[in-house]
Amino acid sequence: MPTKNSRAVLVSLFLCTACGMDATEERQLGAEAAAEVERRVQVVRDPEGERALATIGNALVEAGGAVAYPYTFRIVRDSTVNAFALPGGFVYVQTGLLRNARDVSELAGVLGHEVAHARLSHGAQQAQKQKGLSAAITVVCLFTGLCDSGLSQVAINVGANVLTAKFSRTDELEADSAGIVYTTNAGVDPRGMIGFFDRLRAQSGNAPGYLEWLSTHPMEGTRIANAERLIGSTAPRGAPAELTAAFAVLRARYGAGDASDDPTF
């Protein structure tokens, strides 16, 4: 459980709806939320895999310009196709997503979107909107252990805010647009995200629970059209060798040929 001091910090951050957060406060909020997330999910302790994921993720971060804090990329052992970002640059990618991504452009498309959510402070803005019953439920879930049935239950109980932020349509469009800029600037084909989730949606059939990322990041026709308009015809078609090599490491450790979600050491 969080310490008395950390509880005080989190309560003040969640309940302070009238004040803004600076970068230090945002990073602190994200670190506290990350600690809670990592109590409820199984983070894969795989240094080689984390380095490969960070190579791709940090290339996208750098492609967006200077940031006020370093980004942290973690792999979560979970077969659902999902990724999420916390305030302050904490990004989690589930093994189900790594298993289903066919190339670096598909993975980078998702990572670029999540990096954008953190860079644009969408999660911190959601935290500042917590008030009344919503904030009270958040505090109960974080501090009492009553929501320990898993991360998905926490997301339900707190309205999917902060821990796995349920962003507005405006937030999603902003993250789409910024993610396209990041992937393009990093030399990666930005069409990967659209192609990836169109393919997965077609494969999912009547199993709505299969595509968790799509359920929280709906790829409506307007969003796809917006992405295609932004990409245009001049975007890169490949990816830098370093990023392709990093994806090859992830593919070897978590790809479709693996029998489990665990890497083979």
DAZIRA-V874064 format. One record per residue. RES is the residue in three letters. D_CENTER is the distance of its C-alpha to the mean C-alpha in Angstrom with 1 decimal. Layout:
RES D_CENTER
RES D_CENTER
This chain:
MET 23.8
PRO 23.1
THR 26.3
LYS 28.5
ASN 27.5
SER 23.7
ARG 24.3
ALA 26.3
VAL 23.7
LEU 21.0
VAL 23.6
SER 24.7
LEU 21.2
PHE 20.5
LEU 24.0
CYS 24.5
THR 23.9
ALA 26.3
CYS 25.3
GLY 22.7
MET 20.4
ASP 21.0
ALA 18.6
THR 20.0
GLU 19.5
GLU 15.9
ARG 15.3
GLN 17.5
LEU 15.7
GLY 12.4
ALA 14.4
GLU 16.2
ALA 13.2
ALA 11.8
ALA 15.4
GLU 15.5
VAL 12.4
GLU 14.0
ARG 17.2
ARG 16.1
VAL 14.2
GLN 15.6
VAL 14.0
VAL 15.8
ARG 18.1
ASP 18.5
PRO 19.2
GLU 19.9
GLY 16.7
GLU 14.6
ARG 16.8
ALA 16.3
LEU 12.5
ALA 13.0
THR 15.6
ILE 13.6
GLY 10.7
ASN 13.5
ALA 15.5
LEU 13.1
VAL 13.0
GLU 16.8
ALA 17.2
GLY 16.3
GLY 18.9
ALA 19.4
VAL 17.0
ALA 18.3
TYR 16.4
PRO 15.1
TYR 11.5
THR 10.8
PHE 9.1
ARG 9.8
ILE 10.7
VAL 11.1
ARG 14.3
ASP 13.8
SER 15.3
THR 13.3
VAL 11.3
ASN 7.7
ALA 4.1
PHE 2.3
ALA 3.4
LEU 7.2
PRO 10.2
GLY 11.8
GLY 9.3
PHE 7.9
VAL 4.8
TYR 5.4
VAL 6.5
GLN 9.3
THR 12.7
GLY 13.4
LEU 11.1
LEU 12.8
ARG 16.0
ASN 15.9
ALA 14.9
ARG 18.4
ASP 18.1
VAL 16.1
SER 15.9
GLU 14.0
LEU 11.3
ALA 11.4
GLY 11.2
VAL 7.7
LEU 6.7
GLY 8.9
HIS 7.6
GLU 4.2
VAL 7.0
ALA 9.2
HIS 7.9
ALA 8.4
ARG 11.5
LEU 12.9
SER 12.8
HIS 11.7
GLY 10.7
ALA 14.0
GLN 15.8
GLN 15.0
ALA 16.2
GLN 19.3
LYS 20.0
GLN 20.4
LYS 24.1
GLY 26.8
LEU 26.0
SER 22.2
ALA 22.2
ALA 24.8
ILE 22.8
THR 19.8
VAL 22.3
VAL 23.9
CYS 20.8
LEU 19.7
PHE 23.3
THR 25.5
GLY 23.8
LEU 24.7
CYS 21.3
ASP 21.0
SER 20.9
GLY 17.3
LEU 13.8
SER 14.3
GLN 17.6
VAL 16.2
ALA 13.9
ILE 17.2
ASN 19.3
VAL 17.6
GLY 16.9
ALA 13.1
ASN 13.1
VAL 11.7
LEU 10.5
THR 8.2
ALA 9.4
LYS 11.4
PHE 11.8
SER 15.1
ARG 16.2
THR 16.9
ASP 13.4
GLU 12.1
LEU 15.0
GLU 14.5
ALA 11.0
ASP 12.6
SER 15.5
ALA 14.0
GLY 11.8
ILE 15.2
VAL 16.9
TYR 14.8
THR 15.1
THR 18.8
ASN 19.6
ALA 18.3
GLY 20.7
VAL 18.4
ASP 19.3
PRO 16.9
ARG 18.3
GLY 16.1
MET 13.4
ILE 16.3
GLY 18.3
PHE 15.7
PHE 15.0
ASP 18.6
ARG 19.7
LEU 17.6
ARG 18.8
ALA 22.3
GLN 22.1
SER 20.9
GLY 24.3
ASN 24.9
ALA 22.1
PRO 19.7
GLY 17.8
TYR 17.0
LEU 14.2
GLU 11.8
TRP 9.2
LEU 12.3
SER 13.5
THR 10.9
HIS 10.5
PRO 14.3
MET 15.6
GLU 19.0
GLY 21.7
THR 21.7
ARG 18.1
ILE 19.1
ALA 22.3
ASN 20.7
ALA 18.6
GLU 21.7
ARG 23.7
LEU 21.6
ILE 21.5
GLY 25.3
SER 27.3
THR 26.9
ALA 23.4
PRO 23.5
ARG 24.0
GLY 23.0
ALA 21.1
PRO 22.4
ALA 24.0
GLU 22.0
LEU 18.7
THR 20.5
ALA 21.8
ALA 18.5
PHE 17.3
ALA 20.7
VAL 20.1
LEU 17.0
ARG 18.9
ALA 21.9
ARG 20.2
TYR 17.8
GLY 19.3
ALA 21.1
GLY 24.3
ASP 23.1
ALA 24.7
SER 22.1
ASP 18.5
ASP 20.0
PRO 20.6
THR 24.3
PHE 25.7
